[in-house]
Amino acid sequence: MPIYEYKCTVCGYRFEVHRTRYDPTLPTCPNCDSEVEKVYSPVGIVFKGSGFYSTEYKKSSNTSESSDESKGE
């Protein structure tokens, strides 16, 4: 069962609830019994391995040298 984080709209208390995504009732604040809103957090992403950036987007050495020469003129 997933864990969802909620924040009270009145007192600002933050808490977590284990519940299904399809549960029709929203929890209420355990401190003041007021309405709550869901808190969305960023998800961390970890890229492992030798890296896709160096293999997919790597420029050839001839292109970078010619662009450096055109900048100098």
N, C-alpha and C positions, 0 to 999 in steps of 0.2 A: 504494500500500500504506500503511495507516495506521501511525502511530507510537504505541506504548504505553509508558507509564512504569511501572517496577517498582521495588520496594524490597526489599532483603534482610531476612529476618526475624532473622538472626543479627547481622550487622555493621552494618546500616542503610544500606548503600551504595545509592544511587539511580542508575538508568540507564534509557536508552530503547532500544526494540527496534522495528525495522520488521518487521511480520509480519501475516499475514492473521488475521481474526477467528476463523476456523474451524480454525486450526492446533491440533491436539490436545495437543502437548507444551508445557509451560511452560518458559520459559528458567530457567537457574540463575544464581546470582550469579557474575560474572566474578572477584571477589576471593577468595571462600571456597568456591565451588561448593555453596552451600546453597540452600534453597527461597526463593522470592520471592513477593511478593504484589503485585497490581496497585494502582497509586496512581490515585485518581480526583481530578480537578481541576475547579474550577468553570469554567464557560464564560462568557465575557463577552458581553453582549448590548448592541447599540447601536441605539437607536431614532432614525431619521432622519426629517426632514420637519418639518412644522408642529406635529406632536404629536397623538396620538389622545386624550390625557387632556383637553385643553381643549375638544375638540369632542364627546367622548362623555359626559363626566361633569360638564360645566359646569352649575352651578346657576343658576337665574334670579335676578336682583337682588331681586325681590319676596320670594322665599322667604328669602333671607339677612337682609333687613331685618326681616321679621316675627319671625324666630327671635331676632334681637338684642333686639327690644323685649320679647319674652316672658321673656327672661333677666333683664332689668332689673326686672321686677315682682315 
